[in-house]
C-alpha cells in the first residue's frame, strides 16, 4: 500500500477494479491501466474520493500531451538513452515508461496523487521496466537532483502553475538539462520559450478533451 493513502481505499485494488489494461492509441508498444468509461470513473471518483480530499483520476487516462511525448521519445531514443530522467507530473507513468523503454538508465516519475504513484508502479511493471522507473511523491518544482533529461506533459492548464513550472524548467535547461514538453496547445503553454520538435494527431477521449483527435506538439524548452 502506498504510504499516507487513506486506509479505507487501497490504491492498487481500486485501480485494478476500475481500469483495464489497454494499448496506448498513439504509442501501442505501451499498455496502461486506463478507465473504460471516462465520465463514469471521473464522476464516481469525484463523489467517492472527493469527500476525503483526493483529486480527480488524471492517472486513469492517456492524455494528448503524454501520448505525443511518449511517441517522440520512443521514435527518438537518443533523447533519453543512457540518461537519468525525470518525468514530472507523471500521472499514469506513460512518459516514464516510454523513457525506460527507450534506454534511460533510470526514470523518476513524480506526482502528488497517491493513486497516480500506485498506477506508475503498476504500469511500469506491466511494461517490463519496473526496475528502472521509480514513483516519486511530492512537489519537485524548484528542486534539481541533477537529471540529464526532464520530460513534462499536459502541465500548462492553469496560470499560476504554468508560470511557476516554466521558471523552474527554464533554470534546469539553463544548467544543461534537456527539457522536453508534450502539449496539445493548452491555455498557458509558453510557446515563446519553446522550440517545436514534432507534431502529431493524437487519438483522445472526447468526454475529456471535447475532440477525438488532438493536434499535439512536442517541444524543446529554450532560454
Number of C-alpha atoms within 10 A of each C-alpha: 13 13 8 7 14 15 9 6 12 15 20 18 11 12 21 15 10 15 17 15 15 14 15 22 14 20 21 12 13 23 19 27 24 24 23 15 12 16 14 12 17 17 14 13 16 17 12 12 16 13 9 10 10 16 14 18 22 16 26 24 22 27 26 28 27 33 29 30 32 27 25 24 24 21 13 13 17 13 20 26 19 15 20 20 27 28 26 23 25 31 30 31 32 29 33 35 32 29 35 29 22 20 19 24 16 22 30 21 28 24 24 16 21 24 26 27 25 23 27 30 21 19 24 27 15 16 16 14 20 18 12 20 27 20 23 21 18 12 12 17 14 12 9 13 9 14 18 19 23 24 26 24 27 21 21 23 14 12 11 11 13 17 14 12 18 20 13 17 24 16 15 23 20 14 10 12 19 21 24 26 26 30 26 23 18 14 11 16 22 14 12 9 13 17 15 13 12 15 17 20 16 22 20 21 18 13 11 13 12 10 11 13 15 22 15 23 23 28 20 18 24 16 12
